[in-house]
């Protein structure tokens, strides 16, 4: 059986203690249901992507075997469109689920969630 793939998208400002707990709890629930897990994210250095990376690293140190698949945006090549292109690439990997952590209508995370919904991928949203 293939590993369960969860795409995490979210605002770069998703970082308060409550935000961190919300994201950890969401990923813990997915991991409990699907121990063979791949976490896909956009490799941003702060916010939801960073927290998803840290969550996977923490769980792996505790004995889990979570795979992380990073999709950094190519800002030099695509400039302002880079994040949107990266979102489309992540959705094209056909994750089983998208977890979207959106603060203040974050255009990038909102775009990624909308692309996933259009592709028929289930999306769970949190907003702050």
Backbone atoms as SQL, in Angstrom:
CREATE TABLE atoms (id INTEGER PRIMARY KEY, chain TEXT, resi INTEGER, resn TEXT, atom TEXT, x REAL, y REAL, z REAL);
INSERT INTO atoms VALUES
  (1, 'A', 1, 'UNK', 'N', 0.836, -1.184, 0.000),
  (2, 'A', 1, 'UNK', 'CA', 0.000, 0.000, 0.000),
  (3, 'A', 1, 'UNK', 'C', 0.885, 1.252, 0.000),
  (4, 'A', 2, 'UNK', 'N', 0.506, 2.237, -0.762),
  (5, 'A', 2, 'UNK', 'CA', 1.278, 3.477, -0.855),
  (6, 'A', 2, 'UNK', 'C', 1.104, 4.308, 0.407),
  (7, 'A', 3, 'UNK', 'N', 2.117, 5.113, 0.732),
  (8, 'A', 3, 'UNK', 'CA', 1.972, 5.996, 1.895),
  (9, 'A', 3, 'UNK', 'C', 0.887, 7.043, 1.653),
  (10, 'A', 4, 'UNK', 'N', 0.289, 7.490, 2.731),
  (11, 'A', 4, 'UNK', 'CA', -0.716, 8.547, 2.685),
  (12, 'A', 4, 'UNK', 'C', 0.011, 9.875, 2.553),
  (13, 'A', 5, 'UNK', 'N', -0.433, 10.686, 1.611),
  (14, 'A', 5, 'UNK', 'CA', 0.239, 11.962, 1.323),
  (15, 'A', 5, 'UNK', 'C', -0.634, 13.120, 1.788),
  (16, 'A', 6, 'UNK', 'N', -0.084, 13.945, 2.663),
  (17, 'A', 6, 'UNK', 'CA', -0.796, 15.126, 3.138),
  (18, 'A', 6, 'UNK', 'C', 0.002, 16.368, 2.755),
  (19, 'A', 7, 'UNK', 'N', -0.660, 17.295, 2.093),
  (20, 'A', 7, 'UNK', 'CA', -0.038, 18.558, 1.701),
  (21, 'A', 7, 'UNK', 'C', -0.410, 19.599, 2.753),
  (22, 'A', 8, 'UNK', 'N', 0.597, 20.246, 3.310),
  (23, 'A', 8, 'UNK', 'CA', 0.373, 21.334, 4.264),
  (24, 'A', 8, 'UNK', 'C', 0.645, 22.646, 3.550),
  (25, 'A', 9, 'UNK', 'N', -0.340, 23.525, 3.566),
  (26, 'A', 9, 'UNK', 'CA', -0.179, 24.868, 3.022),
  (27, 'A', 9, 'UNK', 'C', -0.650, 25.847, 4.079),
  (28, 'A', 10, 'UNK', 'N', -0.039, 27.012, 4.094),
  (29, 'A', 10, 'UNK', 'CA', -0.481, 27.975, 5.093),
  (30, 'A', 10, 'UNK', 'C', 0.281, 29.273, 5.051),
  (31, 'A', 11, 'UNK', 'N', -0.208, 30.174, 5.827),
  (32, 'A', 11, 'UNK', 'CA', 0.366, 31.511, 5.909),
  (33, 'A', 11, 'UNK', 'C', 1.745, 31.483, 6.548),
  (34, 'A', 12, 'UNK', 'N', 2.596, 32.371, 6.101),
  (35, 'A', 12, 'UNK', 'CA', 3.918, 32.512, 6.713),
  (36, 'A', 12, 'UNK', 'C', 3.810, 33.081, 8.121),
  (37, 'A', 13, 'UNK', 'N', 2.689, 33.712, 8.424),
  (38, 'A', 13, 'UNK', 'CA', 2.487, 34.274, 9.762),
  (39, 'A', 13, 'UNK', 'C', 1.772, 33.300, 10.697),
  (40, 'A', 14, 'UNK', 'N', 1.599, 32.062, 10.281),
  (41, 'A', 14, 'UNK', 'CA', 0.983, 31.026, 11.129),
  (42, 'A', 14, 'UNK', 'C', 2.056, 30.541, 12.096),
  (43, 'A', 15, 'UNK', 'N', 2.165, 31.188, 13.284),
  (44, 'A', 15, 'UNK', 'CA', 3.280, 30.835, 14.166),
  (45, 'A', 15, 'UNK', 'C', 3.044, 31.102, 15.638),
  (46, 'A', 16, 'UNK', 'N', 1.877, 31.577, 16.033),
  (47, 'A', 16, 'UNK', 'CA', 1.622, 31.804, 17.457),
  (48, 'A', 16, 'UNK', 'C', 1.584, 30.456, 18.180),
  (49, 'A', 17, 'UNK', 'N', 1.678, 30.450, 19.508),
  (50, 'A', 17, 'UNK', 'CA', 1.573, 29.171, 20.229),
  (51, 'A', 17, 'UNK', 'C', 0.286, 28.413, 19.895),
  (52, 'A', 18, 'UNK', 'N', -0.832, 29.113, 19.781),
  (53, 'A', 18, 'UNK', 'CA', -2.085, 28.453, 19.425),
  (54, 'A', 18, 'UNK', 'C', -2.037, 27.916, 17.994),
  (55, 'A', 19, 'UNK', 'N', -1.432, 28.691, 17.083),
  (56, 'A', 19, 'UNK', 'CA', -1.270, 28.229, 15.698),
  (57, 'A', 19, 'UNK', 'C', -0.457, 26.943, 15.660),
  (58, 'A', 20, 'UNK', 'N', 0.645, 26.927, 16.398),
  (59, 'A', 20, 'UNK', 'CA', 1.511, 25.737, 16.412),
  (60, 'A', 20, 'UNK', 'C', 0.745, 24.525, 16.921),
  (61, 'A', 21, 'UNK', 'N', -0.025, 24.713, 17.996),
  (62, 'A', 21, 'UNK', 'CA', -0.797, 23.603, 18.555),
  (63, 'A', 21, 'UNK', 'C', -1.840, 23.106, 17.550),
  (64, 'A', 22, 'UNK', 'N', -2.516, 24.027, 16.891),
  (65, 'A', 22, 'UNK', 'CA', -3.527, 23.650, 15.897),
  (66, 'A', 22, 'UNK', 'C', -2.911, 22.794, 14.800),
  (67, 'A', 23, 'UNK', 'N', -1.773, 23.228, 14.274),
  (68, 'A', 23, 'UNK', 'CA', -1.109, 22.485, 13.201),
  (69, 'A', 23, 'UNK', 'C', -0.619, 21.127, 13.703),
  (70, 'A', 24, 'UNK', 'N', 0.014, 21.106, 14.870),
  (71, 'A', 24, 'UNK', 'CA', 0.496, 19.825, 15.421),
  (72, 'A', 24, 'UNK', 'C', -0.659, 18.853, 15.637),
  (73, 'A', 25, 'UNK', 'N', -1.747, 19.350, 16.220),
  (74, 'A', 25, 'UNK', 'CA', -2.898, 18.474, 16.470),
  (75, 'A', 25, 'UNK', 'C', -3.469, 17.912, 15.167),
  (76, 'A', 26, 'UNK', 'N', -3.546, 18.747, 14.141),
  (77, 'A', 26, 'UNK', 'CA', -4.065, 18.286, 12.846),
  (78, 'A', 26, 'UNK', 'C', -3.164, 17.206, 12.256),
  (79, 'A', 27, 'UNK', 'N', -1.852, 17.441, 12.276),
  (80, 'A', 27, 'UNK', 'CA', -0.929, 16.444, 11.728),
  (81, 'A', 27, 'UNK', 'C', -0.888, 15.185, 12.586),
  (82, 'A', 28, 'UNK', 'N', -0.982, 15.332, 13.905),
  (83, 'A', 28, 'UNK', 'CA', -1.028, 14.151, 14.775),
  (84, 'A', 28, 'UNK', 'C', -2.241, 13.283, 14.441),
  (85, 'A', 29, 'UNK', 'N', -3.382, 13.908, 14.192),
  (86, 'A', 29, 'UNK', 'CA', -4.593, 13.147, 13.863),
  (87, 'A', 29, 'UNK', 'C', -4.421, 12.383, 12.552),
  (88, 'A', 30, 'UNK', 'N', -3.836, 13.030, 11.556),
  (89, 'A', 30, 'UNK', 'CA', -3.594, 12.354, 10.277),
  (90, 'A', 30, 'UNK', 'C', -2.604, 11.212, 10.475),
  (91, 'A', 31, 'UNK', 'N', -1.542, 11.470, 11.229),
  (92, 'A', 31, 'UNK', 'CA', -0.515, 10.448, 11.440),
  (93, 'A', 31, 'UNK', 'C', -1.062, 9.255, 12.222),
  (94, 'A', 32, 'UNK', 'N', -1.945, 9.505, 13.176),
  (95, 'A', 32, 'UNK', 'CA', -2.560, 8.405, 13.924),
  (96, 'A', 32, 'UNK', 'C', -3.365, 7.506, 12.984),
  (97, 'A', 33, 'UNK', 'N', -4.084, 8.121, 12.073),
  (98, 'A', 33, 'UNK', 'CA', -4.903, 7.354, 11.122),
  (99, 'A', 33, 'UNK', 'C', -4.066, 6.696, 10.030),
  (100, 'A', 34, 'UNK', 'N', -2.949, 7.343, 9.666),
  (101, 'A', 34, 'UNK', 'CA', -2.110, 6.877, 8.554),
  (102, 'A', 34, 'UNK', 'C', -0.636, 6.942, 8.959),
  (103, 'A', 35, 'UNK', 'N', -0.144, 5.927, 9.667),
  (104, 'A', 35, 'UNK', 'CA', 1.248, 5.972, 10.140),
  (105, 'A', 35, 'UNK', 'C', 2.288, 6.042, 9.023),
  (106, 'A', 36, 'UNK', 'N', 1.971, 5.484, 7.855),
  (107, 'A', 36, 'UNK', 'CA', 2.887, 5.551, 6.710),
  (108, 'A', 36, 'UNK', 'C', 2.571, 6.850, 5.973),
  (109, 'A', 37, 'UNK', 'N', 3.279, 7.927, 6.345),
  (110, 'A', 37, 'UNK', 'CA', 2.871, 9.274, 5.962),
  (111, 'A', 37, 'UNK', 'C', 3.969, 10.026, 5.222),
  (112, 'A', 38, 'UNK', 'N', 3.557, 10.758, 4.194),
  (113, 'A', 38, 'UNK', 'CA', 4.424, 11.715, 3.501),
  (114, 'A', 38, 'UNK', 'C', 3.818, 13.096, 3.721),
  (115, 'A', 39, 'UNK', 'N', 4.638, 14.023, 4.210),
  (116, 'A', 39, 'UNK', 'CA', 4.211, 15.410, 4.398),
  (117, 'A', 39, 'UNK', 'C', 4.808, 16.244, 3.271),
  (118, 'A', 40, 'UNK', 'N', 3.949, 16.854, 2.485),
  (119, 'A', 40, 'UNK', 'CA', 4.351, 17.698, 1.357),
  (120, 'A', 40, 'UNK', 'C', 4.164, 19.148, 1.789),
  (121, 'A', 41, 'UNK', 'N', 5.177, 19.988, 1.559),
  (122, 'A', 41, 'UNK', 'CA', 5.020, 21.410, 1.880),
  (123, 'A', 41, 'UNK', 'C', 5.905, 22.252, 0.981),
  (124, 'A', 42, 'UNK', 'N', 5.708, 23.561, 1.052),
  (125, 'A', 42, 'UNK', 'CA', 6.373, 24.500, 0.152),
  (126, 'A', 42, 'UNK', 'C', 7.720, 25.014, 0.594),
  (127, 'A', 43, 'UNK', 'N', 8.262, 24.498, 1.680),
  (128, 'A', 43, 'UNK', 'CA', 9.634, 24.801, 2.120),
  (129, 'A', 43, 'UNK', 'C', 9.864, 26.272, 2.464),
  (130, 'A', 44, 'UNK', 'N', 8.846, 26.949, 2.966),
  (131, 'A', 44, 'UNK', 'CA', 9.057, 28.324, 3.440),
  (132, 'A', 44, 'UNK', 'C', 9.764, 28.276, 4.791),
  (133, 'A', 45, 'UNK', 'N', 10.546, 29.286, 5.063),
  (134, 'A', 45, 'UNK', 'CA', 11.385, 29.280, 6.264),
  (135, 'A', 45, 'UNK', 'C', 10.644, 29.715, 7.522),
  (136, 'A', 46, 'UNK', 'N', 9.370, 30.037, 7.404),
  (137, 'A', 46, 'UNK', 'CA', 8.576, 30.378, 8.579),
  (138, 'A', 46, 'UNK', 'C', 7.111, 30.037, 8.291),
  (139, 'A', 47, 'UNK', 'N', 6.322, 30.048, 9.329),
  (140, 'A', 47, 'UNK', 'CA', 4.899, 29.777, 9.169),
  (141, 'A', 47, 'UNK', 'C', 4.570, 28.297, 9.086),
  (142, 'A', 48, 'UNK', 'N', 3.469, 27.985, 8.425),
  (143, 'A', 48, 'UNK', 'CA', 2.934, 26.622, 8.400),
  (144, 'A', 48, 'UNK', 'C', 3.905, 25.610, 7.802),
  (145, 'A', 49, 'UNK', 'N', 4.602, 25.974, 6.727),
  (146, 'A', 49, 'UNK', 'CA', 5.559, 25.040, 6.113),
  (147, 'A', 49, 'UNK', 'C', 6.661, 24.678, 7.104),
  (148, 'A', 50, 'UNK', 'N', 7.213, 25.691, 7.739),
  (149, 'A', 50, 'UNK', 'CA', 8.278, 25.488, 8.721),
  (150, 'A', 50, 'UNK', 'C', 7.777, 24.625, 9.879),
  (151, 'A', 51, 'UNK', 'N', 6.576, 24.908, 10.362),
  (152, 'A', 51, 'UNK', 'CA', 6.025, 24.130, 11.472),
  (153, 'A', 51, 'UNK', 'C', 5.770, 22.679, 11.075),
  (154, 'A', 52, 'UNK', 'N', 5.324, 22.439, 9.846),
  (155, 'A', 52, 'UNK', 'CA', 5.116, 21.064, 9.377),
  (156, 'A', 52, 'UNK', 'C', 6.444, 20.315, 9.315),
  (157, 'A', 53, 'UNK', 'N', 7.478, 20.990, 8.836),
  (158, 'A', 53, 'UNK', 'CA', 8.813, 20.385, 8.788),
  (159, 'A', 53, 'UNK', 'C', 9.280, 20.015, 10.197),
  (160, 'A', 54, 'UNK', 'N', 9.145, 20.958, 11.128),
  (161, 'A', 54, 'UNK', 'CA', 9.553, 20.704, 12.515),
  (162, 'A', 54, 'UNK', 'C', 8.745, 19.572, 13.129),
  (163, 'A', 55, 'UNK', 'N', 7.450, 19.537, 12.860),
  (164, 'A', 55, 'UNK', 'CA', 6.603, 18.472, 13.385),
  (165, 'A', 55, 'UNK', 'C', 7.128, 17.115, 12.921),
  (166, 'A', 56, 'UNK', 'N', 7.405, 16.978, 11.627),
  (167, 'A', 56, 'UNK', 'CA', 7.904, 15.703, 11.092),
  (168, 'A', 56, 'UNK', 'C', 9.250, 15.343, 11.716),
  (169, 'A', 57, 'UNK', 'N', 10.140, 16.305, 11.832),
  (170, 'A', 57, 'UNK', 'CA', 11.446, 16.043, 12.449),
  (171, 'A', 57, 'UNK', 'C', 11.282, 15.588, 13.894),
  (172, 'A', 58, 'UNK', 'N', 10.412, 16.259, 14.646),
  (173, 'A', 58, 'UNK', 'CA', 10.171, 15.881, 16.045),
  (174, 'A', 58, 'UNK', 'C', 9.612, 14.471, 16.140),
  (175, 'A', 59, 'UNK', 'N', 8.649, 14.138, 15.299),
  (176, 'A', 59, 'UNK', 'CA', 8.057, 12.798, 15.349),
  (177, 'A', 59, 'UNK', 'C', 9.077, 11.737, 14.925),
  (178, 'A', 60, 'UNK', 'N', 9.903, 12.048, 13.950),
  (179, 'A', 60, 'UNK', 'CA', 10.925, 11.089, 13.523),
  (180, 'A', 60, 'UNK', 'C', 11.956, 10.856, 14.618),
  (181, 'A', 61, 'UNK', 'N', 12.318, 11.899, 15.359),
  (182, 'A', 61, 'UNK', 'CA', 13.240, 11.710, 16.493),
  (183, 'A', 61, 'UNK', 'C', 12.623, 10.803, 17.551),
  (184, 'A', 62, 'UNK', 'N', 11.296, 10.808, 17.630),
  (185, 'A', 62, 'UNK', 'CA', 10.590, 9.973, 18.601),
  (186, 'A', 62, 'UNK', 'C', 10.314, 8.567, 18.065),
  (187, 'A', 63, 'UNK', 'N', 10.801, 8.258, 16.856),
  (188, 'A', 63, 'UNK', 'CA', 10.684, 6.908, 16.326),
  (189, 'A', 63, 'UNK', 'C', 9.766, 6.732, 15.133),
  (190, 'A', 64, 'UNK', 'N', 9.076, 7.770, 14.724),
  (191, 'A', 64, 'UNK', 'CA', 8.219, 7.665, 13.530),
  (192, 'A', 64, 'UNK', 'C', 9.103, 7.599, 12.286),
  (193, 'A', 65, 'UNK', 'N', 8.499, 7.285, 11.176),
  (194, 'A', 65, 'UNK', 'CA', 9.220, 7.261, 9.902),
  (195, 'A', 65, 'UNK', 'C', 8.411, 8.056, 8.877),
  (196, 'A', 66, 'UNK', 'N', 8.369, 9.363, 9.091),
  (197, 'A', 66, 'UNK', 'CA', 7.601, 10.264, 8.232),
  (198, 'A', 66, 'UNK', 'C', 8.529, 10.811, 7.156),
  (199, 'A', 67, 'UNK', 'N', 8.089, 10.737, 5.930),
  (200, 'A', 67, 'UNK', 'CA', 8.852, 11.295, 4.813),
  (201, 'A', 67, 'UNK', 'C', 8.385, 12.721, 4.572),
  (202, 'A', 68, 'UNK', 'N', 9.336, 13.603, 4.303),
  (203, 'A', 68, 'UNK', 'CA', 9.006, 14.995, 3.984),
  (204, 'A', 68, 'UNK', 'C', 9.389, 15.257, 2.536),
  (205, 'A', 69, 'UNK', 'N', 8.477, 15.878, 1.817),
  (206, 'A', 69, 'UNK', 'CA', 8.706, 16.230, 0.418),
  (207, 'A', 69, 'UNK', 'C', 8.558, 17.751, 0.298),
  (208, 'A', 70, 'UNK', 'N', 9.672, 18.422, 0.085),
  (209, 'A', 70, 'UNK', 'CA', 9.677, 19.886, 0.009),
  (210, 'A', 70, 'UNK', 'C', 9.602, 20.356, -1.439),
  (211, 'A', 71, 'UNK', 'N', 8.853, 21.432, -1.638),
  (212, 'A', 71, 'UNK', 'CA', 8.698, 22.035, -2.964),
  (213, 'A', 71, 'UNK', 'C', 8.968, 23.535, -2.866),
  (214, 'A', 72, 'UNK', 'N', 10.226, 23.930, -2.825),
  (215, 'A', 72, 'UNK', 'CA', 10.511, 25.368, -2.723),
  (216, 'A', 72, 'UNK', 'C', 10.130, 26.105, -4.008),
  (217, 'A', 73, 'UNK', 'N', 9.645, 27.315, -3.840),
  (218, 'A', 73, 'UNK', 'CA', 9.315, 28.157, -4.997),
  (219, 'A', 73, 'UNK', 'C', 10.603, 28.692, -5.612),
  (220, 'A', 74, 'UNK', 'N', 10.627, 28.808, -6.920),
  (221, 'A', 74, 'UNK', 'CA', 11.787, 29.363, -7.631),
  (222, 'A', 74, 'UNK', 'C', 11.531, 30.853, -7.871),
  (223, 'A', 75, 'UNK', 'N', 11.787, 31.657, -6.836),
  (224, 'A', 75, 'UNK', 'CA', 11.504, 33.095, -6.885),
  (225, 'A', 75, 'UNK', 'C', 12.367, 33.808, -7.920),
  (226, 'A', 76, 'UNK', 'N', 13.615, 33.371, -8.086),
  (227, 'A', 76, 'UNK', 'CA', 14.498, 34.028, -9.059),
  (228, 'A', 76, 'UNK', 'C', 13.971, 33.865, -10.481),
  (229, 'A', 77, 'UNK', 'N', 13.482, 32.700, -10.781),
  (230, 'A', 77, 'UNK', 'CA', 13.030, 32.420, -12.142),
  (231, 'A', 77, 'UNK', 'C', 11.621, 32.955, -12.424),
  (232, 'A', 78, 'UNK', 'N', 10.708, 32.759, -11.457),
  (233, 'A', 78, 'UNK', 'CA', 9.304, 33.059, -11.720),
  (234, 'A', 78, 'UNK', 'C', 8.780, 34.305, -11.005),
  (235, 'A', 79, 'UNK', 'N', 9.622, 34.920, -10.196),
  (236, 'A', 79, 'UNK', 'CA', 9.266, 36.164, -9.497),
  (237, 'A', 79, 'UNK', 'C', 7.936, 36.020, -8.737),
  (238, 'A', 80, 'UNK', 'N', 7.033, 36.969, -8.934),
  (239, 'A', 80, 'UNK', 'CA', 5.781, 36.982, -8.165),
  (240, 'A', 80, 'UNK', 'C', 4.903, 35.758, -8.417),
  (241, 'A', 81, 'UNK', 'N', 5.073, 35.106, -9.545),
  (242, 'A', 81, 'UNK', 'CA', 4.261, 33.924, -9.863),
  (243, 'A', 81, 'UNK', 'C', 4.818, 32.646, -9.242),
  (244, 'A', 82, 'UNK', 'N', 5.993, 32.720, -8.639),
  (245, 'A', 82, 'UNK', 'CA', 6.672, 31.513, -8.156),
  (246, 'A', 82, 'UNK', 'C', 5.844, 30.726, -7.147),
  (247, 'A', 83, 'UNK', 'N', 5.263, 31.409, -6.191),
  (248, 'A', 83, 'UNK', 'CA', 4.473, 30.707, -5.181),
  (249, 'A', 83, 'UNK', 'C', 3.263, 30.009, -5.777),
  (250, 'A', 84, 'UNK', 'N', 2.614, 30.668, -6.713),
  (251, 'A', 84, 'UNK', 'CA', 1.439, 30.073, -7.350),
  (252, 'A', 84, 'UNK', 'C', 1.829, 28.863, -8.205),
  (253, 'A', 85, 'UNK', 'N', 2.964, 28.954, -8.887),
  (254, 'A', 85, 'UNK', 'CA', 3.461, 27.811, -9.678),
  (255, 'A', 85, 'UNK', 'C', 3.796, 26.644, -8.755),
  (256, 'A', 86, 'UNK', 'N', 4.473, 26.947, -7.653),
  (257, 'A', 86, 'UNK', 'CA', 4.816, 25.913, -6.678),
  (258, 'A', 86, 'UNK', 'C', 3.560, 25.253, -6.139),
  (259, 'A', 87, 'UNK', 'N', 2.534, 26.036, -5.832),
  (260, 'A', 87, 'UNK', 'CA', 1.281, 25.463, -5.337),
  (261, 'A', 87, 'UNK', 'C', 0.686, 24.492, -6.349),
  (262, 'A', 88, 'UNK', 'N', 0.687, 24.885, -7.614),
  (263, 'A', 88, 'UNK', 'CA', 0.156, 24.006, -8.661),
  (264, 'A', 88, 'UNK', 'C', 0.974, 22.718, -8.753),
  (265, 'A', 89, 'UNK', 'N', 2.286, 22.829, -8.624),
  (266, 'A', 89, 'UNK', 'CA', 3.145, 21.635, -8.664),
  (267, 'A', 89, 'UNK', 'C', 2.838, 20.709, -7.491),
  (268, 'A', 90, 'UNK', 'N', 2.642, 21.273, -6.305),
  (269, 'A', 90, 'UNK', 'CA', 2.350, 20.432, -5.141),
  (270, 'A', 90, 'UNK', 'C', 1.006, 19.728, -5.310),
  (271, 'A', 91, 'UNK', 'N', 0.002, 20.441, -5.776),
  (272, 'A', 91, 'UNK', 'CA', -1.316, 19.830, -5.987),
  (273, 'A', 91, 'UNK', 'C', -1.229, 18.750, -7.064),
  (274, 'A', 92, 'UNK', 'N', -0.398, 18.965, -8.071),
  (275, 'A', 92, 'UNK', 'CA', -0.232, 17.981, -9.150),
  (276, 'A', 92, 'UNK', 'C', 0.389, 16.674, -8.663),
  (277, 'A', 93, 'UNK', 'N', 1.003, 16.668, -7.477),
  (278, 'A', 93, 'UNK', 'CA', 1.543, 15.419, -6.925),
  (279, 'A', 93, 'UNK', 'C', 0.430, 14.526, -6.382),
  (280, 'A', 94, 'UNK', 'N', -0.813, 15.005, -6.418),
  (281, 'A', 94, 'UNK', 'CA', -2.003, 14.259, -6.014),
  (282, 'A', 94, 'UNK', 'C', -1.962, 13.795, -4.561),
  (283, 'A', 95, 'UNK', 'N', -1.837, 14.735, -3.625),
  (284, 'A', 95, 'UNK', 'CA', -1.916, 14.332, -2.221),
  (285, 'A', 95, 'UNK', 'C', -3.309, 13.773, -1.910),
  (286, 'A', 96, 'UNK', 'N', -3.384, 13.000, -0.848),
  (287, 'A', 96, 'UNK', 'CA', -4.670, 12.446, -0.425),
  (288, 'A', 96, 'UNK', 'C', -5.512, 13.472, 0.322),
  (289, 'A', 97, 'UNK', 'N', -4.837, 14.453, 0.917),
  (290, 'A', 97, 'UNK', 'CA', -5.507, 15.444, 1.753),
  (291, 'A', 97, 'UNK', 'C', -4.671, 16.712, 1.769),
  (292, 'A', 98, 'UNK', 'N', -5.337, 17.859, 1.858),
  (293, 'A', 98, 'UNK', 'CA', -4.653, 19.140, 2.040),
  (294, 'A', 98, 'UNK', 'C', -5.114, 19.733, 3.363),
  (295, 'A', 99, 'UNK', 'N', -4.147, 20.145, 4.175),
  (296, 'A', 99, 'UNK', 'CA', -4.422, 20.885, 5.401),
  (297, 'A', 99, 'UNK', 'C', -4.018, 22.325, 5.138),
  (298, 'A', 100, 'UNK', 'N', -4.968, 23.247, 5.226),
  (299, 'A', 100, 'UNK', 'CA', -4.715, 24.656, 4.903),
  (300, 'A', 100, 'UNK', 'C', -4.882, 25.510, 6.157),
  (301, 'A', 101, 'UNK', 'N', -3.817, 26.212, 6.521),
  (302, 'A', 101, 'UNK', 'CA', -3.784, 27.052, 7.718),
  (303, 'A', 101, 'UNK', 'C', -3.664, 28.508, 7.258),
  (304, 'A', 102, 'UNK', 'N', -4.789, 29.205, 7.229),
  (305, 'A', 102, 'UNK', 'CA', -4.868, 30.495, 6.547),
  (306, 'A', 102, 'UNK', 'C', -5.102, 31.627, 7.545),
  (307, 'A', 103, 'UNK', 'N', -4.205, 32.594, 7.523),
  (308, 'A', 103, 'UNK', 'CA', -4.347, 33.788, 8.351),
  (309, 'A', 103, 'UNK', 'C', -4.603, 34.979, 7.433),
  (310, 'A', 104, 'UNK', 'N', -5.599, 35.767, 7.787),
  (311, 'A', 104, 'UNK', 'CA', -5.912, 37.000, 7.053),
  (312, 'A', 104, 'UNK', 'C', -6.073, 36.770, 5.552),
  (313, 'A', 105, 'UNK', 'N', -6.710, 35.684, 5.179),
  (314, 'A', 105, 'UNK', 'CA', -6.966, 35.427, 3.761),
  (315, 'A', 105, 'UNK', 'C', -5.728, 35.229, 2.923),
  (316, 'A', 106, 'UNK', 'N', -4.656, 34.725, 3.511),
  (317, 'A', 106, 'UNK', 'CA', -3.386, 34.514, 2.803),
  (318, 'A', 106, 'UNK', 'C', -3.620, 34.075, 1.357),
  (319, 'A', 107, 'UNK', 'N', -3.174, 34.890, 0.378),
  (320, 'A', 107, 'UNK', 'CA', -3.463, 34.545, -1.014),
  (321, 'A', 107, 'UNK', 'C', -2.811, 33.241, -1.465),
  (322, 'A', 108, 'UNK', 'N', -1.604, 32.955, -1.001),
  (323, 'A', 108, 'UNK', 'CA', -0.930, 31.733, -1.431),
  (324, 'A', 108, 'UNK', 'C', -1.620, 30.482, -0.923),
  (325, 'A', 109, 'UNK', 'N', -1.897, 30.440, 0.383),
  (326, 'A', 109, 'UNK', 'CA', -2.548, 29.267, 0.962),
  (327, 'A', 109, 'UNK', 'C', -3.975, 29.117, 0.440),
  (328, 'A', 110, 'UNK', 'N', -4.666, 30.232, 0.267),
  (329, 'A', 110, 'UNK', 'CA', -6.023, 30.193, -0.276),
  (330, 'A', 110, 'UNK', 'C', -6.000, 29.644, -1.702),
  (331, 'A', 111, 'UNK', 'N', -5.027, 30.070, -2.493),
  (332, 'A', 111, 'UNK', 'CA', -4.865, 29.591, -3.869),
  (333, 'A', 111, 'UNK', 'C', -4.604, 28.086, -3.891),
  (334, 'A', 112, 'UNK', 'N', -3.695, 27.631, -3.050),
  (335, 'A', 112, 'UNK', 'CA', -3.349, 26.210, -3.015),
  (336, 'A', 112, 'UNK', 'C', -4.573, 25.371, -2.636),
  (337, 'A', 113, 'UNK', 'N', -5.312, 25.804, -1.621),
  (338, 'A', 113, 'UNK', 'CA', -6.509, 25.073, -1.202),
  (339, 'A', 113, 'UNK', 'C', -7.545, 25.040, -2.326),
  (340, 'A', 114, 'UNK', 'N', -7.717, 26.154, -3.017),
  (341, 'A', 114, 'UNK', 'CA', -8.685, 26.207, -4.121),
  (342, 'A', 114, 'UNK', 'C', -8.282, 25.279, -5.264),
  (343, 'A', 115, 'UNK', 'N', -6.990, 25.238, -5.581),
  (344, 'A', 115, 'UNK', 'CA', -6.515, 24.320, -6.624),
  (345, 'A', 115, 'UNK', 'C', -6.799, 22.871, -6.242),
  (346, 'A', 116, 'UNK', 'N', -6.563, 22.542, -4.983),
  (347, 'A', 116, 'UNK', 'CA', -6.803, 21.177, -4.519),
  (348, 'A', 116, 'UNK', 'C', -8.286, 20.828, -4.609),
  (349, 'A', 117, 'UNK', 'N', -9.133, 21.741, -4.170),
  (350, 'A', 117, 'UNK', 'CA', -10.575, 21.486, -4.248),
  (351, 'A', 117, 'UNK', 'C', -11.009, 21.289, -5.698),
  (352, 'A', 118, 'UNK', 'N', -10.491, 22.109, -6.590),
  (353, 'A', 118, 'UNK', 'CA', -10.829, 21.985, -8.017),
  (354, 'A', 118, 'UNK', 'C', -10.385, 20.628, -8.566),
  (355, 'A', 119, 'UNK', 'N', -9.277, 20.102, -8.016),
  (356, 'A', 119, 'UNK', 'CA', -8.759, 18.805, -8.451),
  (357, 'A', 119, 'UNK', 'C', -9.455, 17.635, -7.749),
  (358, 'A', 120, 'UNK', 'N', -10.414, 17.937, -6.883),
  (359, 'A', 120, 'UNK', 'CA', -11.143, 16.879, -6.191),
  (360, 'A', 120, 'UNK', 'C', -10.429, 16.319, -4.976),
  (361, 'A', 121, 'UNK', 'N', -9.447, 17.034, -4.468),
  (362, 'A', 121, 'UNK', 'CA', -8.688, 16.600, -3.294),
  (363, 'A', 121, 'UNK', 'C', -9.354, 17.188, -2.052),
  (364, 'A', 122, 'UNK', 'N', -9.618, 16.381, -1.032),
  (365, 'A', 122, 'UNK', 'CA', -10.227, 16.918, 0.188),
  (366, 'A', 122, 'UNK', 'C', -9.319, 17.965, 0.844),
  (367, 'A', 123, 'UNK', 'N', -9.938, 19.030, 1.331),
  (368, 'A', 123, 'UNK', 'CA', -9.212, 20.119, 1.987),
  (369, 'A', 123, 'UNK', 'C', -9.850, 20.380, 3.342),
  (370, 'A', 124, 'UNK', 'N', -9.015, 20.460, 4.361),
  (371, 'A', 124, 'UNK', 'CA', -9.457, 20.900, 5.688),
  (372, 'A', 124, 'UNK', 'C', -8.811, 22.252, 5.935),
  (373, 'A', 125, 'UNK', 'N', -9.621, 23.223, 6.334),
  (374, 'A', 125, 'UNK', 'CA', -9.130, 24.599, 6.511),
  (375, 'A', 125, 'UNK', 'C', -9.236, 25.039, 7.969),
  (376, 'A', 126, 'UNK', 'N', -8.232, 25.791, 8.378),
  (377, 'A', 126, 'UNK', 'CA', -8.248, 26.516, 9.645),
  (378, 'A', 126, 'UNK', 'C', -7.932, 27.960, 9.309),
  (379, 'A', 127, 'UNK', 'N', -8.573, 28.881, 9.991),
  (380, 'A', 127, 'UNK', 'CA', -8.257, 30.284, 9.733),
  (381, 'A', 127, 'UNK', 'C', -8.085, 31.021, 11.051),
  (382, 'A', 128, 'UNK', 'N', -7.324, 32.083, 10.971),
  (383, 'A', 128, 'UNK', 'CA', -7.054, 32.905, 12.156),
  (384, 'A', 128, 'UNK', 'C', -7.007, 34.351, 11.728);
